[in-house]
Amino acid sequence: MSKFIKSAIPGVSTRTATLLQVGLLAIVGTLAWLPREPEPVPVASSPVATLPLLDSPLLPAVSIGFSTIEVVVSRNDTMDRLFRRFELNLGDLAALRSLPDLRTQLDKLRPGELLRLMHRGGELVGLERKLSDSETLKVTRESAGFVSDVLENPLEVHTRTATAIISSSLFQASADAKLSDRIAFDLAEIFQYDIDFVLDIQTGDRFSVVYEELFQDGQLLRTGNILAAKFINDGREYHAVRFVDAQGRTEYFTPDGRSLRKAFMRSPVQFSRVSSRFNLSRRHPVLNRIRAHRGVDYAAPTGTPVRAAGEGRVRFAGRQGGYGNVVELEHGSGVITVYGHLSRFASQLKRGQPVALGSVIGYVGATGLATGPHLHYEYRVRGIHKNPQTVPLPNAAPIPESERESFLTATADLMNMLDLPAGPAYVAR
């Protein structure tokens, strides 16, 4: 006689429960043997190499079917190095260089410029490079080889005027007048032979400028050249007007045709601070006794470039007592300039070497008898020390008589614009 035991499932006998479990296992086993869809396999994508972009992108990059590398050129970058860095076909680079006039457009890269390289598996399919504000080089790969074209997008040049009053600094006055730093730098360059922008600038000095603004597609790109300028320093007026001569040389002149460029600059260090003036009764800060200071000291950070105050030849470059590392330049007519306490000399500077006005000859330091980094600058005439800030400086050549009429015609309107009111004067606070 069969014996039934109560099932764990209410209302179902153990035998019935067992039969249900066996049936369920059979169904699961059958399903396990049925064919299934395969799991999806990840597909490798072709990523686009992305590097920092400039503010003004070039032509829109098409990335369908190939990868685009956008690179900001660094110092010492060359096309060879870029092709190797991004594992591009060097044979394609050789093919590019074989195109007429393309080699020079590829081999002189500028730090900071944007370059686009389009490739498919390392094979170059296109290249874009901005040659200037208005020109873009575009190279594409076609069935017969590479084809290059220069696309032009001309600039619009607008002329503007502005006036500002200085109460703290030239740069702050320019900023308050909504002028770029470039305008301030250019003003200092134009008037550097007459005004020492470290020593001479005073509260209440005033300037007016006529300058260019460059637009493209309705957008302001940057400021252009200063066309004319007036600077009033301590009540004395200085004028400048830009002129391009028949040989294409650009220079600034006074309204009557005298060159603003002198044979010497007033200051060999830009935008530094005068820490000690020419003073024959000064107490020496290191020796603590009265000792004539026969030059001007310009305080500036170590490594600040020091420029030749005039065209000349290296008379001495080396170590010399309290001067520390010093450079002496001969300029002719008995004039010698001296640059002391340098941290180091310009590369390959040596005795007898000719130097151009404004060329870098060394770097600010604190060698010799110096309490801190600064340039000690002297101006000697036939062995006699002169005050570099007040000694008369000879002018460069004026406008030649053959071009005087064209100069006066070309600059008359600019000088008239300079005298027109430019709206309210902006005062730097």
Stockholm file with secondary structure:
# STOCKHOLM 1.0

chainA/1-429         MSKFIKSAIPGVSTRTATLLQVGLLAIVGTLAWLPREPEPVPVASSPVATLPLLDSPLLPAVSIGFSTIEVVVSRNDTMDRLFRRFELNLGDLAALRSLPDLRTQLDKLRPGELLRLMHRGGELVGLERKLSDSETLKVTRESAGFVSDVLENPLEVHTRTATAIISSSLFQASADAKLSDRIAFDLAEIFQYDIDFVLDIQTGDRFSVVYEELFQDGQLLRTGNILAAKFINDGREYHAVRFVDAQGRTEYFTPDGRSLRKAFMRSPVQFSRVSSRFNLSRRHPVLNRIRAHRGVDYAAPTGTPVRAAGEGRVRFAGRQGGYGNVVELEHGSGVITVYGHLSRFASQLKRGQPVALGSVIGYVGATGLATGPHLHYEYRVRGIHKNPQTVPLPNAAPIPESERESFLTATADLMNMLDLPAGPAYVAR
#=GR chainA/1-429 SS CCCCCCCSSTTCCHHHHHHHHHHHHHHHHHHHHSCCCCCCCCCCCCCCCBCCCCSSCCSCCCCTTSEEEEEECCTTCCHHHHHHHTTCCHHHHHHHHTSTTHHHHHHCCCTTCEEEEEEETTEEEEEEEECSSSEEEEEEEETTEEEEEEEECCCEEEEEEEEEECSSCHHHHHHHTTCCHHHHHHHHHHTTTTCCTTTTCCTTCEEEEEEEEEEETTEEEEEEEEEEEEEEETTEEEEEEEEECTTSCEEEECTTSCBSCBSBCSCSSTTCEEEECCBTTCBCTTTCSBCCBCSEEEECCTTCEEECSBSEEEEEEEEEGGGEEEEEEECSTTEEEEEEEEEEECTTCCTTCEECTTCEEEEEBCCSSCSSSEEEEEEEETTEEECTTTSCCCBCCCCCHHHHHHHHHHHHHHHHHHHSCCSSCEECC
#=GC SS_cons         CCCCCCCSSTTCCHHHHHHHHHHHHHHHHHHHHSCCCCCCCCCCCCCCCBCCCCSSCCSCCCCTTSEEEEEECCTTCCHHHHHHHTTCCHHHHHHHHTSTTHHHHHHCCCTTCEEEEEEETTEEEEEEEECSSSEEEEEEEETTEEEEEEEECCCEEEEEEEEEECSSCHHHHHHHTTCCHHHHHHHHHHTTTTCCTTTTCCTTCEEEEEEEEEEETTEEEEEEEEEEEEEEETTEEEEEEEEECTTSCEEEECTTSCBSCBSBCSCSSTTCEEEECCBTTCBCTTTCSBCCBCSEEEECCTTCEEECSBSEEEEEEEEEGGGEEEEEEECSTTEEEEEEEEEEECTTCCTTCEECTTCEEEEEBCCSSCSSSEEEEEEEETTEEECTTTSCCCBCCCCCHHHHHHHHHHHHHHHHHHHSCCSSCEECC
//
